[in-house]
Amino acid sequence: MNDDNRNNSVNDKPEDVKLDLRKPENDQPPVPPSSPLDTQEANSHGAQSTDLSLPFRRPDSQEPTEAIPDPESKKSRKSWKDALKKPGKAGKEPADSGSSPAAPYPQKPKGQGKAGLVEKIDRILANRKVGWTLLICTLVFGASTCSYCSSGSSTSETISDLRSEVQSLENKNEEQSERLRDKIRENKSLQNELDEIKNGPDAALREVRNAFEAGEYDKVKTLYADLHTKYNGMEQDQEAKKLADQADAELEKAAEAKRQEEEAKKKAAEEEARRKAEEEARGYETGITYEQLARTPDDFVAQKVKFTGKAVQVLYEDDIAVIRLAVDSDYDHMLYCMFDPSITPSRILEDDIITVYGASTGMYSYTSVLNATISIPSVLVDKIDQ
């Protein structure tokens, strides 16, 4: 039975420790309520159940009053812990007799009430230490947070300063690059000037010679003018002057040849115009005979002719008609005549006597019935008299 009570007292959850500070009746000092630990210690020693909530009585005047040790001192703390570890000199539990039933709440041994009070005071002090520890941690955390915030602001300012410095360096680098490019251009210009001073006359003379050999005489004169301006009086200038004079002579010759050619063309055009005018004045009465056309047809190509004869054969097609004409009705003087059918008011038939007016077109060749090649003079007819 005692074991069950002991197990029940161990498993019970400890209640919140509260000190009853109210002034008790009969001017008795306040006594803290009993704790579950005290109950457990009492049960372990087999004490009789007592009312643990009763306050301790003030001792009689004859008995010496026992002072409560200072809980702050190390010695008192050690004594409290010893009191908790060694609840009394009760010793072992008394043997369980069958005649006496086990009390549900064993009697607390003498001196256990003070140990419970000491334990409660120790707990209060421990709780205060935890509170102070939490307060200190909170202050430290707040200080570190403020330090971190200030550090973050300082880092942002540092980054901004670094960016400004990088931008400044980039601007300086661009300025230096532009100066370097200017120096390179200036150096190249000076190099060209030096090269022109050393090799300028020979190079200019070489260009003049190349232009003269290519027949570009106008270019020779232009190049010589530039060379004479830069290198007046030098040996290259004298040689270029000779080439320029030769170029002038060639230009004069070319101009004379061109003028003569133009005059010849003009004279030929005038002669052709005069001949055409005479032909127009004479019309088709040129006096050209059939024998002339048969012997030297190329000499009379495109010249106007007039012949009268007999139509031996007439062929009409869509847009052209052909007549084999016997000049002066002589079958040995056959003339091949081509014309547009629209120039005649009616169709021409065989054996008709007609007069044709047109221009000589040279010789015309065809194959006869006997498979022989025959060539006769031909005329492109402009008009026909029936």
C-alpha positions as CSV (number, residue, x, y, z in Angstrom):
1,M,0.0,0.0,0.0
2,N,2.9,2.4,0.8
3,D,4.5,1.6,-2.5
4,D,1.3,2.6,-4.4
5,N,1.1,5.9,-2.5
6,R,4.7,6.5,-3.2
7,N,4.3,5.9,-7.0
8,N,1.2,8.1,-7.1
9,S,3.0,10.9,-5.3
10,V,6.0,10.7,-7.8
11,N,3.8,10.8,-10.9
12,D,1.8,13.8,-9.7
13,K,2.6,17.0,-11.6
14,P,4.1,19.6,-9.3
15,E,1.8,22.6,-8.8
16,D,3.0,26.2,-9.2
17,V,4.9,27.3,-6.1
18,K,3.2,30.2,-4.4
19,L,4.0,31.7,-1.0
20,D,1.1,32.6,1.2
21,L,2.2,36.0,2.6
22,R,-1.1,36.8,4.3
23,K,-0.8,37.3,8.1
24,P,-2.3,34.3,9.8
25,E,-4.6,34.4,12.8
26,N,-3.2,34.6,16.3
27,D,-0.2,36.5,14.9
28,Q,1.4,33.3,13.7
29,P,4.1,33.6,11.1
30,P,3.1,32.5,7.5
31,V,4.2,29.1,6.6
32,P,4.6,28.1,2.9
33,P,2.4,25.4,1.7
34,S,3.8,21.9,1.4
35,S,5.3,20.8,-1.9
36,P,4.9,17.5,-3.6
37,L,8.6,16.9,-3.0
38,D,8.0,17.1,0.7
39,T,5.1,14.6,0.4
40,Q,7.3,12.3,-1.6
41,E,10.1,12.4,1.0
42,A,7.6,11.7,3.8
43,N,6.1,8.8,2.0
44,S,9.6,7.4,1.4
45,H,10.3,7.3,5.1
46,G,6.9,5.7,6.0
47,A,5.7,8.7,8.1
48,Q,2.0,9.1,9.1
49,S,-0.2,11.3,7.0
50,T,-0.5,14.8,8.4
51,D,-2.0,18.0,7.1
52,L,0.9,19.6,5.3
53,S,-1.0,22.8,4.7
54,L,-0.9,23.7,8.5
55,P,1.6,26.4,9.3
56,F,4.5,25.9,11.5
57,R,4.1,27.0,15.1
58,R,6.3,29.5,16.7
59,P,8.5,27.7,19.2
60,D,8.0,28.3,22.9
61,S,10.2,30.9,24.6
62,Q,12.0,28.1,26.5
63,E,13.1,26.5,23.3
64,P,15.8,28.2,21.3
65,T,14.6,29.7,18.1
66,E,16.3,28.4,15.0
67,A,17.2,31.1,12.5
68,I,16.6,30.7,8.8
69,P,19.9,30.7,7.0
70,D,20.7,33.2,4.3
71,P,19.8,31.7,1.0
72,E,22.5,33.8,-0.8
73,S,25.4,32.3,1.0
74,K,27.2,29.3,-0.4
75,K,27.2,27.5,2.9
76,S,23.5,27.8,3.3
77,R,22.9,26.6,-0.3
78,K,25.0,23.6,0.4
79,S,23.1,22.9,3.6
80,W,19.8,23.1,1.6
81,K,21.0,20.7,-1.0
82,D,22.2,18.3,1.7
83,A,18.8,18.6,3.4
84,L,17.1,17.8,0.1
85,K,19.4,14.8,-0.5
86,K,19.3,13.6,3.1
87,P,15.8,14.3,4.4
88,G,16.5,13.2,8.0
89,K,17.9,10.6,10.2
90,A,14.8,8.5,10.1
91,G,16.8,5.8,8.3
92,K,15.1,3.1,6.5
93,E,11.4,2.6,6.2
94,P,9.9,0.6,9.1
95,A,8.8,-2.8,8.5
96,D,5.3,-3.1,7.2
97,S,3.2,-4.7,9.9
98,G,0.1,-6.3,9.0
99,S,-1.8,-4.8,12.0
100,S,-1.3,-1.2,11.1
101,P,-2.6,0.0,7.8
102,A,-0.5,2.3,5.7
103,A,-1.5,6.0,5.9
104,P,-2.4,7.6,2.6
105,Y,-0.4,10.7,3.5
106,P,2.6,9.9,5.6
107,Q,3.8,12.1,8.5
108,K,6.5,14.6,7.4
109,P,9.6,14.1,9.4
110,K,10.9,16.8,11.6
111,G,12.8,19.4,9.8
112,Q,11.3,18.7,6.3
113,G,9.3,21.9,6.2
114,K,12.4,24.0,6.3
115,A,14.0,22.0,3.5
116,G,10.9,22.6,1.3
117,L,11.0,26.3,2.0
118,V,14.7,26.3,1.1
119,E,14.0,24.5,-2.1
120,K,11.3,26.9,-3.1
121,I,13.5,29.9,-2.4
122,D,16.3,28.2,-4.4
123,R,13.8,27.8,-7.3
124,I,12.8,31.4,-7.1
125,L,16.5,32.5,-7.2
126,A,17.1,30.2,-10.2
127,N,14.1,31.6,-12.0
128,R,15.5,35.1,-11.4
129,K,18.8,34.0,-12.8
130,V,17.1,32.8,-15.9
131,G,15.3,36.1,-16.2
132,W,18.5,38.0,-15.9
133,T,20.2,35.7,-18.4
134,L,17.3,36.3,-20.9
135,L,17.5,40.0,-20.3
136,I,21.3,40.0,-20.9
137,C,20.9,37.9,-24.0
138,T,18.2,40.3,-25.3
139,L,20.5,43.3,-24.7
140,V,23.4,41.6,-26.4
141,F,21.2,40.6,-29.4
142,G,19.8,44.1,-29.7
143,A,23.3,45.6,-29.6
144,S,24.5,43.1,-32.3
145,T,21.4,44.0,-34.4
146,C,22.2,47.7,-34.2
147,S,25.8,47.0,-35.0
148,Y,24.7,44.9,-38.0
149,C,22.3,47.7,-39.2
150,S,25.0,50.3,-38.9
151,S,27.4,47.9,-40.6
152,G,24.9,47.4,-43.5
153,S,24.6,51.1,-43.9
154,S,28.3,51.5,-43.9
155,T,28.6,48.7,-46.5
156,S,26.1,50.5,-48.8
157,E,28.1,53.7,-48.5
158,T,31.3,51.9,-49.3
159,I,29.7,50.3,-52.4
160,S,28.4,53.7,-53.6
161,D,31.9,55.2,-53.1
162,L,33.5,52.3,-55.0
163,R,31.1,52.7,-57.9
164,S,31.8,56.4,-58.0
165,E,35.5,55.7,-58.1
166,V,35.1,53.1,-60.8
167,Q,33.1,55.6,-62.9
168,S,35.8,58.2,-62.4
169,L,38.5,55.7,-63.4
170,E,36.5,54.8,-66.6
171,N,36.2,58.5,-67.5
172,K,39.9,59.0,-67.0
173,N,40.6,55.9,-69.1
174,E,38.4,57.2,-71.9
175,E,40.2,60.5,-71.9
176,Q,43.6,58.8,-72.0
177,S,42.4,56.6,-74.9
178,E,41.2,59.6,-76.8
179,R,44.6,61.3,-76.2
180,L,46.3,58.2,-77.4
181,R,44.3,58.1,-80.6
182,D,45.1,61.7,-81.2
183,K,48.8,61.0,-80.8
184,I,48.5,58.0,-83.2
185,R,46.9,60.2,-85.8
186,E,49.4,62.9,-85.3
187,N,52.2,60.4,-85.6
188,K,50.8,58.9,-88.8
189,S,50.4,62.4,-90.3
190,L,54.0,63.2,-89.4
191,Q,55.1,59.9,-90.9
192,N,53.3,60.7,-94.1
193,E,54.9,64.1,-94.3
194,L,58.3,62.6,-93.7
195,D,57.7,60.0,-96.4
196,E,56.6,62.6,-98.8
197,I,59.7,64.7,-98.1
198,K,61.9,61.7,-98.7
199,N,60.1,59.9,-101.5
200,G,57.6,62.5,-102.7
201,P,59.3,63.8,-105.9
202,D,60.1,60.3,-107.2
203,A,56.6,59.0,-106.5
204,A,55.0,62.0,-108.2
205,L,57.3,61.6,-111.3
206,R,56.4,57.9,-111.4
207,E,52.7,58.7,-111.5
208,V,53.3,61.2,-114.4
209,R,55.2,58.5,-116.4
210,N,52.5,56.0,-115.8
211,A,49.8,58.4,-117.0
212,F,51.8,59.3,-120.1
213,E,52.4,55.7,-121.1
214,A,48.7,55.0,-120.7
215,G,47.9,57.8,-123.1
216,E,46.1,59.8,-120.4
217,Y,47.6,63.2,-121.5
218,D,45.1,65.3,-119.6
219,K,46.0,63.5,-116.4
220,V,49.7,64.0,-117.2
221,K,49.2,67.8,-117.3
222,T,47.3,67.7,-114.0
223,L,49.9,65.6,-112.2
224,Y,52.7,67.8,-113.5
225,A,51.0,70.9,-112.2
226,D,50.9,69.4,-108.7
227,L,54.5,68.2,-108.9
228,H,55.7,71.6,-110.1
229,T,53.9,73.3,-107.2
230,K,55.5,71.1,-104.5
231,Y,59.0,70.4,-106.0
232,N,59.7,73.4,-108.3
233,G,63.2,73.4,-109.7
234,M,64.1,69.9,-108.7
235,E,65.3,67.3,-111.2
236,Q,62.0,65.4,-111.1
237,D,60.3,68.7,-111.9
238,Q,62.3,69.1,-115.1
239,E,61.7,65.6,-116.3
240,A,58.0,65.9,-115.6
241,K,57.9,69.1,-117.6
242,K,59.3,67.3,-120.6
243,L,56.6,64.6,-120.3
244,A,54.0,67.4,-120.0
245,D,55.2,69.1,-123.2
246,Q,55.0,65.8,-125.1
247,A,51.5,65.3,-123.7
248,D,50.5,68.7,-125.0
249,A,51.9,67.8,-128.4
250,E,50.0,64.6,-128.4
251,L,46.8,66.4,-127.4
252,E,47.3,68.9,-130.3
253,K,47.7,66.0,-132.7
254,A,44.7,64.3,-131.4
255,A,42.7,67.5,-131.6
256,E,43.8,68.0,-135.2
257,A,43.0,64.5,-136.2
258,K,39.6,64.8,-134.6
259,R,39.0,68.1,-136.4
260,Q,39.9,66.6,-139.8
261,E,37.8,63.5,-139.1
262,E,34.8,65.8,-138.3
263,E,35.4,67.8,-141.4
264,A,35.5,64.6,-143.5
265,K,32.3,63.4,-141.9
266,K,30.7,66.7,-142.6
267,K,31.9,66.7,-146.2
268,A,30.6,63.1,-146.7
269,A,27.3,64.0,-145.2
270,E,27.0,67.1,-147.5
271,E,27.9,64.9,-150.6
272,E,25.3,62.3,-149.6
273,A,22.7,65.0,-149.1
274,R,23.6,66.6,-152.5
275,R,23.3,63.2,-154.2
276,K,20.0,62.4,-152.6
277,A,18.8,65.8,-153.6
278,E,19.8,65.2,-157.3
279,E,18.1,61.8,-157.1
280,E,15.0,63.3,-155.8
281,A,15.1,65.9,-158.5
282,R,15.5,63.2,-161.2
283,G,13.1,60.8,-159.5
284,Y,13.1,57.3,-161.0
285,E,14.5,58.5,-164.3
286,T,18.1,57.6,-163.4
287,G,19.0,56.0,-166.7
288,I,20.2,52.8,-165.1
289,T,19.8,50.0,-167.5
290,Y,19.1,46.3,-167.0
291,E,22.6,45.3,-168.1
292,Q,24.2,47.6,-165.5
293,L,22.1,45.9,-162.8
294,A,23.0,42.5,-164.1
295,R,26.8,43.2,-164.5
296,T,27.5,45.4,-161.3
297,P,24.5,45.1,-159.1
298,D,26.4,46.2,-155.9
299,D,27.2,49.6,-157.5
300,F,23.5,50.4,-157.8
301,V,22.1,49.1,-154.6
302,A,19.4,51.4,-153.2
303,Q,19.3,53.5,-156.3
304,K,16.1,54.3,-158.0
305,V,15.2,52.5,-161.3
306,K,12.3,52.4,-163.7
307,F,11.5,49.5,-166.0
308,T,8.5,48.5,-168.3
309,G,7.8,44.9,-169.4
310,K,5.5,41.9,-169.4
311,A,4.3,40.1,-166.3
312,V,5.5,36.5,-166.9
313,Q,4.6,35.1,-163.5
314,V,2.5,36.6,-160.6
315,L,2.4,35.2,-157.0
316,Y,0.3,36.7,-154.2
317,E,0.7,35.9,-150.5
318,D,-0.7,37.5,-147.4
319,D,1.3,40.7,-147.2
320,I,3.6,40.6,-150.2
321,A,3.4,39.9,-154.0
322,V,6.1,38.8,-156.4
323,I,6.3,39.4,-160.2
324,R,8.8,38.0,-162.7
325,L,9.0,40.8,-165.2
326,A,10.4,40.4,-168.8
327,V,11.9,43.9,-169.4
328,D,10.8,45.2,-172.7
329,S,9.1,41.8,-173.2
330,D,12.5,40.2,-173.5
331,Y,12.5,36.8,-171.7
332,D,16.3,37.0,-171.5
333,H,16.1,40.1,-169.3
334,M,14.0,38.8,-166.4
335,L,13.6,41.2,-163.3
336,Y,12.5,39.9,-159.9
337,C,10.0,42.5,-158.5
338,M,8.6,42.5,-154.9
339,F,5.8,44.9,-153.8
340,D,3.0,45.3,-151.3
341,P,-0.4,44.3,-152.8
342,S,-2.0,47.4,-151.4
343,I,-0.2,49.8,-153.8
344,T,-2.3,48.6,-156.7
345,P,-6.0,49.2,-157.1
346,S,-6.5,45.7,-158.6
347,R,-4.7,42.4,-159.0
348,I,-2.1,42.1,-161.6
349,L,-2.4,39.1,-163.9
350,E,0.1,37.3,-166.1
351,D,0.8,38.8,-169.6
352,D,-0.1,42.3,-168.2
353,I,2.1,45.1,-169.5
354,I,3.1,47.2,-166.5
355,T,5.7,49.9,-165.5
356,V,7.4,49.5,-162.1
357,Y,9.2,52.2,-160.0
358,G,11.5,51.2,-157.2
359,A,15.0,50.7,-155.8
360,S,17.6,48.2,-156.7
361,T,18.3,45.5,-154.1
362,G,21.1,43.5,-155.8
363,M,20.8,40.0,-157.1
364,Y,18.2,37.4,-156.3
365,S,18.8,33.6,-156.7
366,Y,16.1,30.8,-157.1
367,T,15.9,27.2,-158.3
368,S,14.1,26.6,-161.6
369,V,12.0,23.6,-162.6
370,L,15.0,21.9,-164.0
371,N,16.7,22.1,-160.6
372,A,19.0,24.8,-161.8
373,T,20.0,27.9,-159.8
374,I,19.1,31.2,-161.5
375,S,20.3,34.6,-160.4
376,I,18.6,37.8,-161.7
377,P,18.5,41.5,-160.6
378,S,15.8,42.4,-158.0
379,V,13.9,45.6,-157.3
380,L,11.8,46.6,-154.4
381,V,8.8,48.3,-156.1
382,D,7.3,51.5,-154.7
383,K,4.5,51.9,-157.3
384,I,3.1,50.3,-160.4
385,D,1.4,51.7,-163.5
386,Q,-1.0,49.1,-165.0
